[in-house]
Structure formats: structure tokens, C-alpha cells
Amino acid sequence: MKRAILLLNHGLGDVLMALPLLRRCARSLRPGNRLLILVKSATERVVVRNACAGIRGIRILCIGHMLSTSRFATLKLALWLRRQRPTLFLLPHASERIQMTLLAGLVGADVTVVPRSRFNGLLFRDTVPKTTQHKVPYYVRFADVAGVPDSADVDTRLKISDASRQRANTLLPGWRASQTWIGLSPGSGAAEAHKRWPVAYYRSLAERLLERDSNVRVAVFGSPAERELVAELTADLESSRIIAISQDDVMVTAAAYSLCACIVSGCSGSVHLAAAVGAPVVGLYGPTNPGFTGPHAAKCRIVRAGLRCSPCYRLGFGRGCGNPVCMSLLDVDRVEREVLLALAGRFTSEIPWCETTRARKPDLRLREPGDKPASDLEPEEIQV
């Protein structure tokens, strides 16, 4: 691993799920070794820097999303990487698109490890097959195939600095341990808006939770690009106990998550960031498979409508059917119940694996009779 390159450019959630792989590579570095990590944006760079704090020989480069760049930009990047004369190139975030295969081939590392596909199998000896595992152990398999020495102390947690924690305390006004702060994170990135639970449902959930107990506080989180979405959710909610947080510093957001008793979000970087700091998560899933991309945490509840068409998120169908009923059919009553169960310490025993379908339009039938599980406690039985 003298000169290694690690491609992690799918976004915040995938970077967080790749932390065990990242740390394993970083901790395998010897004096004089170098590890170049390619990420999409400054947000992921902050997370990677946090995960590799104190380890020498690491450089982090922001390159944008590979599939949104021009062919010329991809070629330019590949030739620059080739000049680094890498001995190892790991591409856990590569897709089956020919563009990624060509990038890996042009870089020409001594050892290249890519996802198994028809094209990759023709060019590369070391490939990782598709799996029915969660992405965390799937990504770690890239290190196994590359022969990177194992490290028993890797995990998906992030360390929060005192400075980030202090700034987070100022974001949650009057925060006290006796209060129950519940975080709502309605965004998912503009390109994946079909993964979102409707904003009106979040508003209703916030109103109900605030009515239940005077100690409840609600924080609505969003990236700076999602300020309008956050404002839409909080508009006209007349309560001093609900606040909006659109924070530039991802580690300050992570620190604020750690102060919350529960984070509610769809499939997004938020659920993984919350899991990374130990916050309980209620994950709302429809187009995606929670067994593959769900929060890698013990403290979570997974909520699905269980439609026969869901999940449908796959290569070539990344923007969904245009009518995500798998999310809109998750009613507020049910999500409120799931939040209360999470607050009571009742979590999903095992994240369900839901095989991806080939559906292209909604199918309102359930996959199996009774696929929509009833909660084991009614709201009135649970104390916040």
C-alpha cells in the first residue's frame, strides 16, 4: 500500500458507511506510504479528516460527483491519478457504468479493486461481487480483496470535538438534560427528492410531538442548500419550542444530533450522521433497501409501507417513478408511534433486507399479507 487511492465520492451517507474501510486503509500506512482519498465535496472532506485525525501520509481531494462531470474532466483526472503511479486503487463507490471502468483502467494501478460487473470482469482481476450485506461490510470487502491488513478497532463512529459540541449547545437554546429534543431532517439532496417524506407530514408530526409534553423540543435540520425546505416545514408553527438549523459545519450538525433523543429522516446522509454519533434514528424508507443503505446502528427503527413495487432504486432508475407513494403512504400516526417507541428505547431488532424490484410504476399491493407491521405499543402507553 505504498501509494494508494481510495475513491469515496457518492456523498455523505456513503462516506460514513465507508469509514471502517477508510480507517483500515489509513491505519495500515507505514512511514513513507501515501493514501489519496477522493471525495465529492468539502462536507465529506471534513468527515474524512475527522476519521483520520492524527494519521500521517493522507491527502484528501474534492473532485465532485464522477457521473456529473464531463468526459474530458474524467479523462483529465484519470491521467493526473496515473502520474501518481499508484500501487493500489480501491473504488467501492464505483457504479457499473462504463465511465467508471474506463477511469480505473486509465489510472493503471498495480492492483485495482472494483465492483464486479460485466465490463469490470473483463479488465480487472480483483472484483467484489454484489452482496446481500449492508454497505458497511460490503465496503470492507474491498480491503479484504486488496490484502490490506485487518484492524480490529475500526468502526463507524465520529468523534465530536469540544469546540463543535459547544457550538451545538448554542444552536439548541436553553438545552437541558431534562428536555427531549427531537430532530427532523426532511431533506435528501435535490436529485433524490423522491426519497423524502412529505413536508406537510413532518409539520403534523412536529405539532403532535410538541402537544404531547411541554419538555419536548423540535429541531428541524437541513443543509444550507435546504434552507427553503426547512423554512417551509417550520412556517407558521407558533411555538418557541421549535427551531430551524441550517449549519455549514457538518461536525457541528453531528454534535447537535448527539444532543437529540431521536432523529427522524428519510434515506439520506442524516440517518448515517446521526448513527455515527450514537443518536437514535427513525428511518423512513421507500425507494431504497434499508438492509443495504440503512443506518448501521443498534438504536434505530425502520419504517416502510411495504408496497410490492418498493424498493425500486437501482442503476438507471435512480430518480424513481415520479410518484413516490411508498413515502406518502407512511401516515403520521404510524411515524409518531415509531418515534415514541424509539424514545422508549424500543428499536428494530434487525434491519430488514428488502430485495430491489424492477418496478417502474407504483403498485399499491403489499409484498406479503401483513407486511405493514403494527407497533407493539400504542402511543398513549409510552411516556416521552
C-alpha positions, -999 to +999 in steps of 0.1 A: +000+000+000+029+024-008+008+047-029-029+040-025-060+058-039-095+055-023-125+067-043-153+079-020-174+103-040-211+092-037-219+117-009-221+120+029-240+088+036-218+066+016-186+081+030-199+075+065-207+038+056-172+035+042-155+047+074-144+012+085-128+007+051-112+041+053-098+037+088-085+003+079-066+017+050-053+047+070-041+026+099-022+003+075+000+031+063+037+028+071+063+056+071+067+069+036+033+054+024+007+077+010-031+075+008-050+098-016-088+100-008-111+113-034-144+128-021-173+147-037-173+179-016-159+199+013-185+183+036-172+148+030-136+161+033-144+174+069-158+139+078-128+121+063-104+144+081-121+138+114-120+100+108-083+101+100-072+126+126-036+121+137-026+097+109+002+109+086+005+104+048-031+112+039-043+137+013-080+145+006-091+158-027-126+171-037-135+160-073-173+164-074-196+136-084-179+115-111-211+108-131-220+145-133-186+156-147-177+158-184-158+130-202-129+155-206-128+162-169-129+124-161-100+118-186-080+147-171-085+133-136-075+098-147-043+110-163-034+130-132-040+100-110-019+078-133+010+102-129+009+095-091+019+059-100-005+042-076+002+008-063-034+003-051-067+018-064-099+010-044-132+020-060-160+009-036-183+038-048-179+029-084-210+020-103-214-004-131-212+024-157-185+021-183-173+055-173-160+042-140-144+012-156-125+034-180-114+057-152-100+027-133-083+013-164-067+046-173-053+051-138-034+018-142-026+010-106-007-022-098-038-035-080-073-022-088-103-034-068-137-026-083-173-038-080-180-069-101-197-062-134-195-074-170-171-047-180-150-048-148-146-086-151-130-082-185-104-057-174-096-064-137-086-095-118-098-082-084-135-076-082-160-076-053-194-093-062-228-080-053-239-090-019-270-092+004-249-075+031-252-039+044-229-015+027-206-012+057-193-049+055-196-047+017-172-018+015-148-036+039-146-065+015-126-042-009-098-041+017-100-079+021-097-084-016-068-060-018-050-077+011-050-046+033-041-058+069-071-061+092-077-038+121-099-049+149-107-014+162-124+002+132-160+014+135-184+039+120-184+064+149-173+100+146-155+119+174-170+152+182-146+179+193-153+202+223-155+232+200-182+215+179-201+205+210-200+240+224-213+255+191-241+229+190-251+239+225-257+274+213-279+261+184-303+244+208-314+273+230-316+265+267-307+229+262-310+208+293-308+171+300-344+172+313-356+183+278-364+158+250-350+172+218-363+155+186-346+162+153-364+162+120-343+161+088-366+164+058-340+167+030-322+142+008-305+162-018-323+178-048-315+148-071-332+124-047-362+143-036-384+112-042-368+097-010-384+124+011-414+121+035-438+149+026-431+182+044-467+185+055-464+152+073-433+164+091-452+196+102-480+175+116-456+152+134-438+182+150-472+196+161-482+163+177-449+158+195-449+193+209-485+188+222-477+156+240-453+170+265-441+205+275-405+192+278-404+182+241-384+204+218-381+200+180-351+209+159-355+209+121-322+203+103-312+210+068-281+218+048-276+254+036-290+244+002-321+231+020-330+263+039-362+268+019-373+233+027-366+239+064-385+272+063-415+255+046-416+230+074-414+255+102-435+283+087-464+294+109-457+268+136-463+291+165-441+276+192-410+288+209-400+251+212-393+245+176-361+258+159-346+256+124-309+247+119-291+251+086-254+247+095-224+249+072-202+228+095-212+192+093-194+183+126-215+210+144-246+194+130-233+160+141-228+174+176-264+188+176-276+154+166-258+138+195-279+160+219-312+148+204-332+119+219-342+109+183-336+119+147-363+113+121-353+113+084-357+095+051-328+077+034-302+104+034-268+113+049-287+125+080-295+090+093-259+079+089-246+111+106-270+105+135-259+069+138-222+079+137-227+100+168-249+075+187-283+093+183-313+070+180-328+071+144-362+066+130-355+059+093-384+063+068-377+041+038-395+035+004-374+036-028-343+022-012-334-010+006-327-003+043-308-036+046-282-022+022-283+016+029-300+019+062-283+033+094-256+010+106-267+012+143-284-007+170-305+023+180-329+026+151-364+019+139-370+013+102-404+023+089-417+011+055-451+009+038-441-025+023-455-019-012-449-046-038-431-020-060-407-010-032-377-006-031-371+003-067-339+024-065-314+009-089-289+017-117-308+035-145-338+042-122-322+065-096-349+092-097-378+069-090-412+066-106-422+103-101-450+093-077-433+080-045-464+066-028-441+044-008-433+075+012-466+093+011-484+062+024-464+064+056-490+081+077-482+105+105-500+082+131-476+054+123-444+076+123-454+092+156-458+058+171-424+047+159-408+079+173-424+072+207-411+036+206-376+049+198-379+074+228-389+044+250-357+025+239-376+000+217-355-005+185-357-027+154-340-059+162-326-064+127-326-040+098-348-057+071-333-067+038-358-058+010-349-071-024-349-044-051-377-048-076-378-040-113-409-019-109-413+013-130-446+025-117-464+023-083-480-010-072-501-003-041-504-040-031-483-052-001-455-076-008-470-101+017-501-101+038-493-082+070-461-068+056-470-034+072-461-042+108-481-029+137-462-014+165-462-033+198-472-004+219-499+023+214-488+060+218-508+065+249-488+037+266-455+054+261-441+083+281-418+108+264 
